[in-house]
Structures are given as C-alpha cells and as structure tokens.
Amino acid sequence: MTLTELSYVVALAQEQHFGRAAERCHVSQPTLSIAVKKLEEELGVTLFERCKNGVQITPLGERIVAMAGGVLHQVAAIKDVAAADKDQLHGPLALGTLATIGPYLLPQFIPLLQKTAGQLSLYVEEGSQDSLTLKLRNGELDAILVTAPFSEP
C-alpha cells in the first residue's frame, strides 16, 4: 500500500469516474485503474463497483477511503512541519540582553541580521542576567546576550 494508491482511491471516490480521477491525479487512466486494482487485491476487498458510466464506492470502500483521506491529511501536516523547520531563520526570535551590552552590540547585530535573515522578526528584551536566564530556561526567550562567566548548562 502506497500513499500514491491512497491518493488515487480518494480521488476516485470523489470523482466517481476513472478518467476524471486520473486527470485530477495527473496520470493516465490505465495507471490509476491498475493502482486501484492492486490496492484492492492487496487488501482482499472491493472498494469500488465498476459500472458502464463510472464507479460506485462500496460501504467498506467508504470507510477505507475516509481513513485514506485522514492518512493523506496527516502526511500533508508532516510535510508542513518539515518545511517550516527547514529555514530556522524565519519567524520570530526572542532575544534577551543586559542593558549594559545591548546598546553596544545591537546596533551592529540588527542590520546584519536583517541582511542575512530578512524573514526573521526580532523581539528584544532587556533584563538582569538572572531574569534573562530564567526566561531562557522557561522558553520565553530563544537566546540571551550576557557577560561571562555564564555557568548555566
């Protein structure tokens, strides 16, 4: 069973016609027909009743197609998560800094950041080393600029 076969049976169930389903999936009608038949043989069930003017989904086919649609939806969600994580310089960055460091480093850092990561939105917060460390540990900040020594793991 492949994701392609699952997408073919979902399209066929929605279109109720091999030709239209094949066109929708950008494959030839014989390719789609063979894949659907292969899946039916693998499962040992009939998903579709073939007739002269199209196909009708069987009651068991309806249940399986609904599950296939759920699988395809989850696959799309996985792909979205993977795509979102590819560019880690995209989205918000919460940066904490000491008031004694920020005014000196940020005027040099921000233009460089804009140039190299234009899709990144920057949120800057000033605070004490202890408060910034706590916020970093709690996930409220992504990174902090502090002075040495910094002994946190």
Secondary structure, DSSP 8 states (H G I E B T S, - for coil): --HHHHHHHHHHHHH-SHHHHHHHHTS-HHHHHHHHHHHHHHHTS--EEEETTEEEE-HHHHHHHHHHHHHHHHHHHHHHHHHHHH-TTSEEEEEEE-TTTHHHHHHHHHHHHHHH-TTEEEEEEE--HHHHHHHHHTTS-SEEE--S-----
